[in-house]
Every structure is written in C-alpha cells, then in structure tokens.
C-alpha cells in the first residue's frame, strides 16, 4: 500500500477527493481507499469522475482487490469502466448495471478484503440503490490499531449523510420514508465515525442521524405551513420558492426534488 496516496482519516481508511467540486458535490466526490495496516491490497469505494489523474492515483495506492459503489449517480460511477480496465478488479454495486465481473451487493452481507471486514447496509432515500459500508473494526487515525480499545468503528455513507449540510432526495426514485428509516438504521451504529462521499469526516453517527431527523421534521412542518398558506393545490415550484427563498438558483432543482419527496410523504 502506498501510504502517501490520499488523506489518512481512520486506521482503515484514506480519502482521495476527485477534481469535481461544485454546488452539489461540495469539495468534490470522495473516493475511499480501505485497507488494514501492512496490507498490499486495497478496496476502492466510489472511483468517482472519469479523471485520468484521479484514477491513476487510486490505482497507485496498492493492488485494487475490489471496487465498491455507494449509489448510481454519475459523480460516483462515471469512472467505473475506466477504473475496471485500469485495475482489472471486480466492481460491485447494489444495481447490476454497475457491477463488473461480480454479483450485486446484498443487504447485510459481510465482505472481507484488504484485511477489512465490511458490512453492507442498504440505506435508500437519497436514491433507491444507496448503500452504506460499516467497518466495525475501524478506529480513529493514530489509535493503537483497528479493533482495539473499544474503537467505535466507522461507516461510509455515500450521499446518505454528507460531511456538511443535508442530502437531496432524488424523487421519485428517492423517498423521504426510506430516508428516515435509513437514518434510524444508521443511528444504531452509535459512535461510529461518518466517512461521507462529500465533505469531511463527522463524529458519532447516532448524533448526526438525530440532528438530520430533526431537520427533516422541521422541513415537513415548513411544507405543511406552505400548503396552509398557498393552498393544497399549490405548485411544486411555488412551495419550493417559499421554503427555499434564499437558496441560489443553481441548487433549486435539488430543492424541488426534495420538496417533491416531502409532498409524496405527506400524501400529495
């Protein structure tokens, strides 16, 4: 394993951010390199954009034993074929169209690769195929080692939990009901570190999930209030404009998608 590739964030994970910053990707898409200390093999999660330099750096981190994808969006999967050709490593996602030389992921399966134990959790909501990867043996960077001293573990959350802000619900494929259930499922992991696909690492997934659940309840209250004032027949655009009055125009499509998911959740 080449230790100078990516930023060491935990005992088992390094982050290499793709060169695709933007309003929806924040600083760019985080590709994650998983591997126990001393391992030559790595597991790459979300190869990201099809950028030659980014893919070359990922390939230089060690022998890629497996590539995993958290969900179908292009900023996570655009490079799947290029990276598969570069490394020859099998690729697995929840949907078969993003798999290469390997079967789709299944909920609750455990993968053992590169000295890591990786638990697959289906966490839909952002998209219907979103998955998270729980590393129960992980520990903060600089700890004595993975799995020691009551280490909290970590969880790679894709876009289900971001490093800052809240995720877009890609309605109608993504749904608020699924998202709320996914947050409740992730909260059970307790103090696990959050390794998101965009933004920085966050502490204590349970606390983060509680914060996000509260935020979604507040948004639902705002949607109900907008319907009371504008009328039950108000357009999606009108409701979004009222709730997200200060949001830049470039992110309004994402806001409309999330409002659409909230309206569907409320039965409209």
C-alpha positions in Angstrom: 0.0 0.0 0.0 1.3 3.4 -0.9 0.7 5.5 2.3 1.2 8.8 0.6 -1.9 8.4 -1.6 -4.9 10.1 -0.1 -5.5 11.6 3.4 -5.4 9.1 6.3 -8.7 9.6 8.1 -9.0 6.4 10.2 -7.0 3.3 10.9 -8.5 1.6 7.9 -9.5 4.4 5.5 -7.9 7.1 3.4 -9.7 9.7 1.4 -8.8 11.0 -2.1 -11.2 13.7 -3.3 -12.0 13.9 -7.0 -11.4 17.1 -9.0 -15.1 17.8 -9.4 -16.1 20.5 -6.9 -19.5 22.1 -7.2 -22.7 23.1 -5.5 -23.9 19.5 -5.4 -20.6 17.8 -4.8 -19.2 20.3 -2.3 -15.3 19.9 -2.4 -15.7 17.0 -4.8 -16.5 13.3 -4.6 -14.5 11.4 -2.0 -13.1 8.2 -3.2 -12.2 6.0 -0.2 -9.2 3.6 0.0 -9.8 0.8 2.6 -7.0 -1.4 3.8 -5.6 -2.7 7.1 -2.0 -1.6 8.0 0.6 -3.5 6.2 -1.8 -4.8 3.5 -0.8 -4.5 -0.2 -4.4 -4.8 -1.3 -7.0 -2.0 -1.1 -10.7 -1.7 -1.6 -11.7 1.4 -3.5 -15.1 2.9 -2.8 -16.6 5.2 -5.4 -14.0 5.7 -8.1 -15.7 9.0 -8.9 -15.3 11.1 -12.0 -13.5 9.8 -15.1 -10.4 11.9 -14.5 -7.1 10.2 -15.5 -5.0 11.8 -12.8 -7.6 10.8 -10.1 -7.8 7.2 -11.3 -4.1 6.9 -11.6 -3.6 8.0 -8.0 -6.2 5.5 -6.8 -4.5 2.7 -8.8 -1.1 3.6 -7.3 -2.4 3.2 -3.8 -2.0 -0.6 -3.9 -3.4 -3.6 -5.7 -7.1 -3.0 -6.0 -8.8 -6.1 -4.8 -12.4 -4.8 -5.2 -14.2 -1.6 -6.2 -17.5 -0.8 -4.5 -20.0 1.9 -5.4 -22.4 3.6 -2.9 -25.1 4.5 -5.5 -25.9 5.2 -9.1 -25.1 8.9 -9.5 -22.5 9.8 -12.2 -20.2 11.6 -9.8 -19.7 8.2 -8.1 -19.9 5.8 -11.0 -18.7 7.7 -14.1 -15.2 6.1 -13.8 -16.4 2.5 -13.2 -15.4 1.2 -16.6 -12.2 3.1 -16.9 -11.1 2.0 -13.4 -12.1 -1.6 -14.1 -10.0 -1.5 -17.3 -7.1 0.0 -15.4 -7.0 -2.4 -12.4 -8.9 -5.5 -13.5 -10.6 -5.5 -10.1 -14.3 -6.6 -9.9 -16.8 -3.9 -9.3 -19.9 -4.3 -7.1 -22.9 -2.0 -6.5 -26.5 -2.6 -5.5 -27.7 -2.4 -9.1 -26.4 -5.0 -11.6 -25.7 -2.3 -14.2 -22.8 -1.0 -12.1 -21.3 -4.4 -11.5 -18.3 -5.8 -13.4 -17.2 -9.4 -13.0 -19.1 -9.7 -9.7 -22.6 -10.0 -8.4 -24.7 -7.1 -7.0 -24.4 -6.2 -3.3 -27.0 -7.6 -0.9 -28.2 -6.1 2.3 -26.4 -7.3 5.5 -23.7 -9.3 3.6 -20.2 -9.1 5.0 -17.2 -8.6 2.7 -13.7 -9.5 3.8 -11.0 -7.9 1.7 -7.7 -6.0 2.2 -7.7 -7.0 5.8 -11.0 -5.3 6.4 -14.4 -6.5 7.5 -17.1 -4.5 5.5 -20.8 -4.8 6.3 -23.2 -3.8 3.6 -26.2 -1.8 4.7 -28.9 -0.9 2.2 -29.8 2.7 3.1 -32.2 4.0 0.4 -33.7 7.5 0.4 -31.2 9.7 -1.5 -31.6 7.1 -4.2 -33.3 3.7 -4.1 -30.0 1.9 -4.5 -28.0 3.8 -1.9 -25.8 1.6 0.3 -23.5 2.3 3.3 -20.5 0.3 4.3 -19.9 -0.3 8.0 -16.3 -1.0 9.2 -16.9 -2.3 12.7 -13.2 -2.8 13.4 -12.1 0.7 12.4 -10.7 3.3 14.8 -9.7 7.0 14.6 -6.4 7.7 12.9 -3.5 7.5 15.3 -5.2 4.9 17.5 -3.3 1.9 18.6 -4.9 0.0 15.8 -8.2 -1.1 14.4 -10.5 -3.0 16.7 -8.7 -2.0 19.9 -9.7 -0.1 23.0 -13.4 -0.1 22.3 -13.0 1.6 19.0 -16.3 2.9 17.6 -15.9 1.7 14.0 -16.8 3.8 11.0 -19.4 3.9 8.3 -19.0 5.1 4.7 -22.4 6.8 4.0 -22.2 7.8 0.3 -24.6 10.7 -0.1 -27.0 9.4 2.6 -25.0 11.5 5.1 -22.8 14.3 3.9 -19.9 16.0 5.6 -21.9 19.1 5.9 -25.5 20.1 5.1 -28.2 17.7 4.1 -28.6 15.5 1.1 -31.0 15.9 -1.8 -33.7 13.2 -2.1 -33.8 12.3 -5.8 -37.6 12.0 -6.0 -39.3 9.9 -7.3 -36.5 7.3 -7.1 -35.5 8.5 -3.7 -38.1 8.8 -1.0 -38.4 10.5 2.4 -39.9 7.5 4.1 -36.9 5.4 3.0 -34.5 8.1 4.0 -36.0 8.4 7.6 -35.8 4.7 8.0 -32.2 4.6 6.8 -31.2 7.3 9.3 -32.8 5.3 12.0 -30.9 2.2 10.9 -27.5 4.1 10.8 -28.2 5.6 14.2 -27.9 2.1 15.7 -24.2 2.2 14.9 -23.7 4.6 17.8 -20.4 6.5 18.0 -19.1 5.2 14.6 -17.2 7.8 12.6 -19.0 9.1 9.4 -17.0 8.8 6.2 -19.1 10.7 3.7 -18.8 10.9 -0.1 -18.7 14.7 0.1 -17.1 16.8 2.8 -15.2 16.0 5.9 -15.4 13.1 8.4 -18.0 13.5 11.2 -18.0 12.1 14.7 -20.8 10.0 16.2 -23.2 8.7 13.5 -26.0 8.4 16.1 -25.8 12.1 17.0 -25.6 13.1 13.3 -28.6 11.0 12.5 -30.7 12.5 15.3 -29.7 16.0 14.0 -30.8 15.1 10.4 -34.0 13.5 11.6 -34.9 16.7 13.5 -34.1 18.8 10.4 -36.3 16.7 8.2 -39.2 17.1 10.7 -38.7 20.8 10.6 -38.8 20.8 6.8 -42.0 18.8 6.8 -43.5 21.4 9.1 -42.5 24.1 6.7 -44.1 22.2 3.8 -47.3 21.9 5.8 -47.3 25.6 6.6 -46.7 26.4 2.9 -49.7 24.3 1.9 -51.8 26.0 4.5 -50.9 29.5 3.2 -50.7 28.7 -0.5 -53.4 26.1 -0.7 -53.4 22.4 -1.2 -53.3 22.9 -5.0 -50.1 25.0 -4.9 -47.4 24.0 -7.4 -44.1 22.4 -6.5 -42.3 25.5 -7.8 -44.4 27.8 -5.5 -43.8 25.7 -2.4 -40.1 25.4 -3.1 -39.8 29.1 -3.7 -41.4 29.8 -0.3 -39.4 27.4 1.7 -36.0 27.9 -0.1 -36.3 31.7 -0.7 -32.6 32.3 0.0 -31.2 29.3 -1.9 -29.0 30.0 -5.0 -30.7 29.3 -8.3 -28.2 26.6 -9.2 -29.4 24.4 -6.4 -33.1 25.0 -6.8 -33.6 21.8 -8.9 -32.3 19.7 -5.9 -34.5 21.7 -3.5 -37.5 21.0 -5.8 -36.7 17.3 -5.8 -36.6 17.2 -2.0 -39.8 19.1 -1.7 -41.4 16.6 -4.1 -40.3 13.8 -1.9 -41.8 15.6 1.2 -45.1 16.2 -0.6 -45.3 12.5 -1.6 -44.6 11.5 2.0 -47.5 13.7 3.1 -49.8 12.1 0.5 -49.9 14.9 -2.1 
